[in-house]
């Protein structure tokens, strides 16, 4: 029996490579669809943030302004930040 030529071996290697890449692509696609179905939510993000979110308060975000030796009301710096 004659050994296959270099061209036949290269074609067989390329064919094997293409089949492997195609198989892995389909596996990744199936996994992506499964993850999307698992983690997908119909709830709008704003509703979820209102329900489960809360605002963090840090002491560095507010300060007391002293005018003529008396303290004025505390100013919240986070209210100055545009949202």
Buried (B, 14 or more C-beta within 10 A) or exposed (E): EEEEEEEEEEEEEEEEEEEEEEEEEEEEEEEEEEEEEEEEEEEEEEEEEEEEEEEEEEEEBBEEEEEEEEEEEEEEEEEEEEE
